[in-house]
Amino acid sequence: MIALVGMNDSATGANLDSMQAHYGVSYDEISIVFLANTAGYFLSSISASFFLHHFGLQVSLLTAAAAMSTGCVVLSIAPPFPAFIIMLGFMGFGSGMYDAVITTVIAHEEDGVLMSLLYSCFGVGAMISPLAIGAFLDRGYPWNRYYNIPLGLALILAVIGYFVFRGCAFAFSRRPPSFKLTSLDRLMRADTTPPDETHDAPLSTSVAPAQTANTNVSSTPSASQGEVIHARARMSAQQRMRRAMGLRAVWIGFVLIICAFASSDILSAWSVSFLISTRNAPPASSRFVLSGLWMGIASGRVVLAWLLANRVGEKTFAIVMLVLASGMLGVMYVRSFVVDAVALALVGFFFGPVTPKVLDVIGVRVPPSLKASVVSLLVGLGLIGSSVGPLLFGVAAGRGGLSSLPAVLIGVSVLSIAAWCAVPKNRRRED
């Protein structure tokens, strides 16, 4: 499922030149595609917590598959430009729902390596799209034919999700859980009490009713006055959100996730156009280079997370990765297609582990009852970066050219390093 999200993320950048030629629009106008895709992504990310709490894991995943399938069906016929923009929003909604739901599930494990492995699947999916689109171009197929591939995958995942998660209740779902799938036991509860009324909500104090004295036994003062007991108060979605917004780590996480998403999406969206316009690279070869970028991201999330897990501090790890990625971006000023292709792959290798590291580091600094809300917020606000970043760069490129791409990304990395230095120590208070 996360691989399908990655395919959708990189397909827009890989198809950007073909879309622009098909609709005959400028850089400024074609940049709207990033805003449309991410608007749907953001909407689903902030509503994912509601879906999980009220409808459960199965319905949330089926909703994602339905949105993705609808978008793919319409995009595959190359609709008029306004309908094209709306359908990209549907694709974004499905991707955001998949991303927020699966990330929330993994965040409960509080395992940084597992989170990196999850997002390496995102990189694998993002690597597949440029390869498929490049192969279609080589054979003379139109750009819209590509959307038959994610359509088939979305339908297959809908069927798999329906049967695999049937009868399962996510940890925050209000529906009674089932134990049909023992491999998902940690995502279920053994009791049917809504979790917000048990250990996922803060304690509140209430007074028990006064005890009625037995007719044969004289009453005592304590029996008549009642006694103070503790009960778990039920937290609404609004209360969870207010608690989450009061945490300093969450606000720093917003900056980090926006920068992380913006960096990867600017690279994914504009690197093909950058290579074609500034390095005179062949269109098909440029798309293969984009696959190399995502292969670097996927391998970095696996290799670096495994090699350096528990060996390097959280902040040190992220800062070193950002410094190395910035160095590779500087190498891209060498005006050579081959050098730039290798540098892009290495940029992806070092950038790759940063996004899951943000989600892991912030996730372990919030109470378990707030994790679903915080992860949904992080993913949703990260998408602001993934839309605003490519959009603003597209507007700038329409006026000053694409040659500033490496410098812009180095600037975003410097901002990320400053935010990482401000991440507080882990002093999470349990519920």
Secondary structure, DSSP 8 states (H G I E B T S, - for coil): -HHHHHHHHHHHHHTHHHHHHHHT--HHHHTHHHHHHHHHHHHHHHHHHHHHHHTHHHHHHHHHHHHHHHHHHHHTT---HHHHHHHHHHHHHHHHHHHHHHHHHHHTT--HHHHHHHHHHHHHHHHHHHHHHHHHHHTT--GGGGGHHHHHHHHHHHHHHHHHSTT---TT-SS----S-GGGGGGS-SS-S-GGGTTTS-EEEEE-------TTS---HHHHH--EEEEE----HHHHHHHHHT-HHHHHHHHHHHHHHHHHHHHHHHHHHHHHHHH---HHHHHHHHHHHHHHHHHHHHHHHHHHTTTS-HHHHHHHHHHHHHHHHHHTTS--HHHHHHHHHHHHHHHTTHHHHHHHHHHTTS-GGGHHHHHHHHHHHHHHHHHHHHHHHHHHHHHH-STTHHHHHHHHHHHHHHHHHT---------
